[in-house]
Amino acid sequence: MTGGESFWVASTEDSNYPRVEQDVDASVAVVGAGITGLTTALLLQQAGVRVVVLEAKPTIGRGVTGATTGKVTAGQGTAYSRLEERRGAEATATYAASQSAAVDRVVALAGEHDIDCDLERVTHYVFAESDRERPQLEREAEAAVRAGLPLELVDAPDVPFPAVAALGLPDQVQFHARKYLLGLAQAVVRAGGLIYQEARVAEIDDGSPRRIRLGGGTITAEHVVLATHVPFALRGSFFARVEARAAYAVAVPVPEGTLGDAWINVGSPTRSLRTTPLDEGRRLLILVGEGHVVGRDDDPRARYDTLESYLDLYVTDTDVEYRWSTQDQYPADGLPYIGRVGGREDGFFVATGFAGWGLSNGTLAGMLISDAILGRENDWAQLYDPRRSSALRAPVAFAGQNLAVARQLIGGKLRERPDSLAAIEPGEAGVVEVDGTKAAVHRAGDGRVTAVSAACTHMGCDVVWNPAEETWDCPCHGSRFAVDGAVLEGPAVKPLAPVELGSPTGAA
């Protein structure tokens, strides 16, 4: 069983912004039109700063933001107990205040710009599924309350799944993720900003001002914001400071009232649930979970089956209508990396490592980066600074771990891969050796064969086939490619090169 478009994408029209066809001068170039990029662009443009947004895809909202659960909340699993243990009470309180402010900023922007995005204020619950998990929930409650969050511990909540207790945070937000993005984009343009689609950035010149060379022209800007989920630039080694994890979503129509508010379990594997409005008195119940490191799962299709089985236990007489996957970056030291990469005068900014809470952290990133560019002091900036000492120690350990696991995984898959091109059945794929080169080969249902290089264009790791999404995934740093080699997810920016099939000799 394979995934497809998210409900957010399937229920909205594509955007229609132009391609770059001439040279453009701006104060700030924002690379990426997800929630981070568009929030940053809007806040800056409203302050009178000339901004250009560059989106690699042919439409806005088909990236990570368009595949999210659509929750915007400061209640984030066991984030506060973990953070307090690592960084102390003061840092935890700063995190709580900044995340809460991001939730409020989403509501403010939606209202200010009349963005019709099915926005609802809800209580977000973290729940324990058994008495064994209750102490974990209680520790989170204590840490979160010390951090200043108005939480309530509820026994035996009335929900259609196992929950012995839940920790509720009121006045959180859920919305239609892509409608919100499209609304932000329209607001950016109304404020005087420029947005370009099919503008994939592969390289940014250093210097002042910086120059971004695209096929149809050059973008010149004093500041560059990489809002690309994971920064593709080697500078700062951010690809080695995060771990790319995939998760899966299934969605079913349910009667109104089936599930109130928004929920996530305290244990593992993750079960994150919410509903969103449909028509005729129905709502769509969305379940997300079954996460794993990108490229390191033998059969991701089973993840969908597991989620559907979970729903079947508690929701009857309905069929799954949507299945999709998403991808998140998890930081090595537990906190997002948001801000300036170099010294005080450096105009290069990044935002990554949102650990599954991208809607609040992406909004917060827009707030922090716009403040930095505008020269405003922000009391939260230091906590998220990419140059913090714990962040600078992360790359060596994380990169070594990623490469070691990837080598072990790929080595194991050698024994499972087809021993010849002929062994690849219609609808299947594998890596074979072609004249001494490893080729990622896919045979379509009609027998048509597509072959591309198996070496990820980021740092050369061998890609592996993902049958659930029908993509080539890199187990080292999470890049993903389409069957024809096109880049779907960074940090890679160049496609897998085509390979001429001469004489396939065996398994890679």
C-alpha positions in Angstrom: 0.0 0.0 0.0 1.5 3.3 -1.0 1.0 6.9 0.1 -0.3 9.8 -1.8 -1.3 13.4 -1.5 -2.1 14.8 1.9 -5.7 15.9 2.6 -4.3 19.5 2.8 -2.9 19.3 -0.8 -5.8 17.3 -2.3 -8.4 19.7 -1.0 -6.8 22.9 -2.3 -5.8 24.4 -5.7 -2.2 24.9 -6.7 -0.7 28.3 -6.5 0.4 30.2 -9.7 3.4 32.3 -9.1 5.9 33.0 -11.9 9.4 31.6 -12.6 12.5 33.7 -12.3 13.1 35.2 -15.8 15.2 38.3 -14.9 17.6 39.6 -12.4 16.1 40.7 -9.1 17.5 42.9 -6.3 16.1 42.5 -2.8 17.1 43.1 0.8 16.3 39.5 1.8 16.1 36.4 -0.3 14.1 33.6 1.4 14.7 30.2 0.0 11.7 28.0 0.7 8.0 28.8 0.8 6.8 26.7 3.7 5.6 28.1 6.9 9.1 29.3 8.0 9.9 31.0 4.7 6.5 32.7 4.2 6.2 33.8 7.9 9.7 35.3 7.7 8.9 37.0 4.4 5.6 38.5 5.6 7.0 39.9 8.8 9.9 41.5 7.0 7.8 42.8 4.1 5.3 44.4 6.5 8.3 46.2 8.2 9.2 47.7 4.8 12.0 45.3 3.9 12.0 44.2 0.2 11.8 40.4 0.2 11.9 37.8 -2.6 10.8 34.2 -1.9 12.2 31.3 -4.0 10.2 28.0 -4.0 11.8 25.0 -5.7 8.6 23.2 -6.4 6.1 24.2 -9.1 3.6 25.2 -6.5 3.4 26.3 -2.8 2.4 23.9 -0.1 3.6 20.5 -1.5 6.5 20.3 0.9 6.8 19.4 4.5 4.2 22.0 5.7 1.7 20.5 3.3 2.1 17.1 4.8 1.9 18.1 8.5 -0.8 17.1 11.0 -1.9 20.7 11.2 -1.4 21.2 14.9 0.1 24.4 16.3 0.8 23.9 19.9 3.2 24.5 22.8 2.1 21.1 24.2 4.7 18.8 22.6 4.7 15.3 24.0 7.4 15.1 26.7 9.4 18.1 25.5 9.4 20.0 28.8 10.6 17.2 31.1 13.3 16.3 28.7 14.4 19.9 28.2 14.4 20.7 31.9 16.7 17.6 32.5 19.1 18.7 29.8 19.1 22.5 30.0 17.4 23.5 33.3 14.3 25.3 34.4 15.1 28.7 32.9 15.7 27.4 29.4 12.5 25.4 29.7 10.5 28.4 30.7 12.0 30.3 27.7 11.0 27.5 25.4 7.4 27.5 26.7 7.0 31.3 26.4 8.4 31.3 22.8 6.2 28.4 21.6 3.1 29.9 23.2 3.9 33.2 21.4 4.2 31.4 18.1 0.7 29.8 18.6 -0.7 33.3 19.2 1.1 34.8 16.2 -0.5 32.2 13.9 -3.9 33.3 15.2 -3.0 37.0 14.8 -1.7 36.6 11.2 -4.7 34.6 10.2 -7.0 37.2 11.6 -5.1 40.2 10.3 -4.9 38.9 6.7 -8.4 37.2 6.6 -6.9 33.8 6.0 -9.8 31.3 5.8 -7.9 28.1 7.0 -10.5 26.3 9.2 -8.6 27.6 12.2 -9.9 26.2 15.5 -8.9 26.8 19.1 -8.6 23.5 20.9 -7.2 21.9 24.0 -4.1 19.8 23.1 -3.8 16.6 25.2 -0.8 14.4 25.8 -2.2 11.1 27.0 -0.9 7.9 28.8 -2.2 4.6 27.4 -1.4 2.6 30.5 -0.7 3.0 34.2 2.9 2.2 33.4 3.1 5.5 31.4 1.4 7.6 34.0 4.6 8.6 35.9 6.1 9.8 32.6 3.0 12.0 32.1 3.2 13.3 35.7 6.9 14.3 35.2 5.9 16.2 32.1 3.1 17.9 33.9 5.4 19.1 36.7 8.1 20.4 34.3 5.5 22.1 32.1 3.8 23.8 35.0 7.2 25.0 36.3 7.8 26.4 32.8 4.6 28.5 33.1 2.1 26.5 31.0 -1.6 26.3 32.3 -1.9 22.5 32.2 -4.6 20.3 33.6 -4.2 16.6 34.4 -7.3 14.6 33.6 -8.1 11.0 34.7 -9.8 8.6 32.3 -10.6 11.0 29.5 -13.6 10.1 27.3 -12.0 9.2 24.0 -12.3 6.3 21.6 -8.9 4.9 22.2 -7.0 3.7 25.3 -6.1 6.6 27.7 -5.8 6.3 31.5 -4.9 10.0 31.9 -4.2 13.0 29.9 -2.4 16.4 30.2 -4.4 19.2 28.6 -3.1 22.5 27.4 -6.0 24.9 26.4 -6.2 27.5 23.7 -4.0 25.8 21.2 -4.6 25.7 17.4 -5.4 23.4 14.6 -5.9 24.5 11.0 -5.9 23.6 7.4 -2.1 23.8 6.8 -2.1 24.5 3.1 -4.9 27.0 3.2 -2.9 28.9 5.8 0.3 28.8 3.6 -1.6 30.0 0.5 -3.0 32.8 2.6 0.4 33.8 3.9 1.7 33.9 0.3 -1.1 36.2 -0.9 -0.4 38.5 2.1 3.3 38.6 1.2 2.5 39.7 -2.4 -0.1 42.2 -1.2 2.5 43.8 1.0 4.9 44.2 -2.0 7.0 41.0 -1.8 7.9 38.7 -4.7 7.3 35.0 -4.9 8.8 32.7 -7.5 8.1 29.0 -8.1 10.3 26.4 -9.9 13.2 28.3 -8.5 15.5 25.6 -7.1 18.6 27.1 -5.5 21.7 24.9 -5.7 24.4 27.4 -4.8 24.7 30.8 -3.1 27.7 33.0 -3.6 29.5 34.3 -0.5 30.2 37.9 -0.1 28.1 41.0 0.3 25.7 41.3 -1.3 25.0 37.6 -1.9 24.1 36.3 -5.4 21.8 33.4 -6.1 22.1 32.3 -9.8 19.0 30.6 -11.3 18.3 29.6 -14.8 16.3 32.7 -15.7 18.2 35.3 -13.7 20.2 36.3 -10.6 18.8 37.2 -7.2 21.0 39.7 -5.4 20.3 40.2 -1.6 22.1 41.4 1.5 20.5 38.6 3.6 19.7 35.0 2.7 17.3 32.8 4.8 17.5 29.1 4.2 14.0 28.0 5.0 14.4 24.6 3.3 13.5 22.2 6.2 17.2 21.1 6.2 19.8 23.6 5.0 21.5 22.3 1.8 24.6 24.5 2.2 27.6 22.8 3.6 28.3 25.8 5.7 27.5 25.0 9.3 27.1 21.2 8.6 23.5 21.3 9.5 22.8 18.1 7.6 25.0 16.4 10.2 23.3 18.1 13.2 19.8 16.7 12.5 18.4 13.2 11.9 15.7 12.9 9.2 12.7 10.9 10.4 9.7 9.8 8.3 6.2 9.4 9.7 2.9 8.3 8.2 -0.7 9.6 8.2 -4.0 7.9 7.5 -7.3 9.8 7.5 -11.0 8.7 7.7 -14.3 10.6 7.6 -16.1 10.3 10.9 -19.4 11.8 12.3 -19.2 15.1 14.1 -18.3 14.6 17.8 -16.3 11.4 17.3 -13.2 13.1 18.8 -12.9 16.5 20.4 -9.7 18.5 20.6 -6.2 17.2 19.6 -4.3 14.4 21.1 -0.8 12.7 21.1 0.4 9.8 23.3 3.2 10.0 25.7 4.7 6.7 24.7 6.0 5.0 21.6 5.2 4.4 18.8 3.6 7.8 18.4 -0.2 8.2 17.9 -1.1 11.8 17.1 -4.8 12.5 16.4 -7.0 15.4 15.4 -10.0 16.1 13.3 -10.7 18.8 10.6 -14.0 19.9 9.1 -15.5 18.1 6.1 -19.0 18.6 4.7 -22.5 17.2 5.7 -21.8 17.2 9.4 -18.7 15.1 9.0 -15.1 15.6 10.1 -11.9 14.0 8.9 -10.0 12.0 11.6 -6.2 12.2 11.0 -3.9 9.7 12.7 -0.1 10.2 12.4 2.7 8.0 13.7 5.0 5.0 13.0 8.1 7.1 12.7 11.5 5.9 11.7 14.8 7.3 10.4 14.5 7.9 6.6 15.9 5.1 4.5 16.2 2.7 7.4 13.0 0.6 7.3 12.6 -2.6 5.3 9.0 -2.2 4.4 7.4 1.2 5.1 4.1 0.0 3.6 3.5 -1.9 6.8 3.4 1.4 8.7 0.2 2.4 6.9 -1.3 -1.1 7.7 -0.4 -0.6 11.4 -2.1 2.8 11.6 -5.2 1.5 9.8 -5.4 -1.4 12.2 -5.3 1.0 15.1 -8.2 3.0 13.7 -10.1 -0.2 13.0 -10.2 -1.0 16.7 -11.9 2.3 17.6 -13.5 3.7 14.5 -16.0 1.4 12.6 -17.9 1.5 9.3 -15.6 3.9 7.5 -12.8 3.5 5.0 -9.4 5.3 4.9 -9.6 8.0 2.3 -6.1 9.6 2.5 -2.6 8.2 3.2 0.5 10.2 3.1 3.9 10.5 4.6 5.8 13.4 6.2 9.4 14.0 7.1 10.9 15.9 10.1 14.4 16.8 11.2 15.4 16.0 14.8 18.2 18.0 16.3 21.1 16.4 18.0 20.8 18.4 21.2 17.0 18.6 21.4 16.5 22.2 20.3 15.8 23.7 16.9 18.6 25.7 15.2 17.2 29.1 14.3 19.2 32.2 13.5 22.4 33.6 12.1 25.1 31.2 11.1 28.1 33.4 11.4 29.1 36.6 13.3 26.9 39.6 14.1 27.2 41.1 10.6 26.7 37.8 8.8 23.6 37.9 6.6 23.1 34.1 6.3 20.3 32.5 8.4 19.0 29.0 8.9 16.0 27.3 10.5 15.9 23.5 11.0 15.5 20.7 13.6 11.9 21.3 14.5 11.4 17.7 15.8 7.9 17.2 14.5 6.6 20.6 15.8 7.2 22.6 12.6 4.1 24.8 12.6 4.9 26.4 15.9 8.7 26.3 15.4 8.4 27.5 11.8 6.3 30.5 12.9 8.8 31.2 15.7 11.7 31.0 13.3 10.0 33.7 11.2 9.7 35.8 14.3 13.3 35.3 15.4 14.9 35.8 12.0 12.9 38.8 11.1 13.8 40.4 14.4 17.5 39.7 13.8 17.4 41.2 10.3 15.5 44.3 11.6 18.0 44.7 14.4 15.5 44.0 17.2 16.6 42.3 20.4 14.8 39.1 21.1 15.0 37.4 24.5 14.4 34.0 23.0 17.1 34.1 20.3 19.9 32.8 22.4 18.1 29.5 23.2 17.8 28.6 19.6 21.1 30.1 18.3 22.7 27.7 15.8 26.1 28.7 17.2 25.4 27.5 20.8 28.0 25.3 22.2 25.9 22.1 22.4 24.9 22.6 18.7 28.5 23.0 17.6 29.5 19.7 19.3 26.7 17.8 17.5 27.9 17.3 13.9 30.8 14.9 14.5 28.9 12.5 16.7 25.7 12.6 14.7 27.4 12.3 11.3 29.5 9.4 12.5 26.4 7.7 13.8 24.4 8.3 10.6 27.2 7.0 8.4 27.8 3.9 10.5 24.2 3.0 10.6 23.8 3.6 6.9 26.8 1.4 6.0 25.3 -1.4 8.2 21.9 -1.0 6.7 23.2 -0.9 3.1 25.4 -3.9 3.8 22.5 -5.9 5.0 20.4 -4.9 2.0 23.1 -6.2 -0.3 21.9 -9.8 0.5 18.3 -8.8 -0.3 18.7 -6.9 -3.5 18.1 -8.4 -7.0 21.1 -10.2 -8.5 20.3 -8.9 -12.0 18.1 -6.4 -13.9 15.9 -9.3 -15.0 15.1 -10.1 -11.3 13.3 -6.8 -10.9 9.6 -7.5 -11.4 7.1 -4.9 -12.7 6.2 -2.5 -9.9 9.5 -3.2 -8.1 12.9 -1.6 -7.8 16.4 -2.3 -6.7 20.1 -1.4 -7.1 22.2 -3.3 -9.6 25.7 -2.9 -10.9 25.9 -1.6 -14.5 29.4 -1.6 -16.0 30.9 -1.0 -12.6 28.4 1.7 -11.6 25.6 1.2 -9.0 22.3 2.0 -10.6 19.0 2.5 -8.9 16.6 0.7 -11.2 12.8 0.9 -11.3 10.5 -1.2 -13.5 7.0 0.2 -13.9 3.9 -1.9 -14.1 4.0 -1.7 -17.9 7.6 -3.0 -18.0 9.3 0.4 -18.7 12.6 0.7 -16.9 14.1 3.8 -15.4 17.7 3.8 -14.1 19.5 6.5 -12.3 22.8 6.7 -10.3 22.4 5.1 -6.8 24.8 7.6 -5.3 23.0 10.4 -3.4 24.1 13.7 -4.9 24.6 15.2 -1.4 27.5 13.2 -0.1 27.5 10.0 -2.1 25.7 7.5 0.2 23.8 4.8 -1.7 20.1 5.3 -1.8 17.6 2.6 -0.9 14.1 2.0 -2.4 11.0 3.1 -0.4 8.1 1.0 -1.7 5.5 2.8 0.4 6.2 6.2 -1.3 8.0 4.9 -4.4 11.0 7.0 -3.8 14.8 6.6 -3.5 15.8 7.5 0.0 19.2 8.3 1.4 19.8 6.6 4.8 22.7 9.0 5.7 21.0 12.5 5.7 17.5 11.9 4.6 17.5 13.2 1.0 14.7 11.7 -1.2 14.4 11.4 -4.9 11.7 10.5 -7.4 11.9 7.4 -9.6 13.4 9.6 -12.4 16.0 11.0 -9.9 14.3 14.4 -9.3 15.0 15.9 -5.8 12.0 15.6 -3.5 13.7 16.4 -0.2 17.1 17.9 0.7 19.8 18.4 1.7 20.5 17.2 -1.8 19.9 19.8 -4.5 21.0 18.0 -7.6 19.0 15.1 -9.2 20.3 11.5 -9.5 21.9 11.3 -12.9 20.4 9.0 -15.6 22.2 5.7 -16.2 22.3 3.9 -19.5 21.6 0.3 -19.0 24.3 -1.6 -20.8 25.1 -4.9 -19.1 23.8 -5.2 -15.5 26.1 -7.7 -13.8 24.7 -8.2 -10.3 23.6 -6.8 -7.1 25.0 -3.6 -5.6 
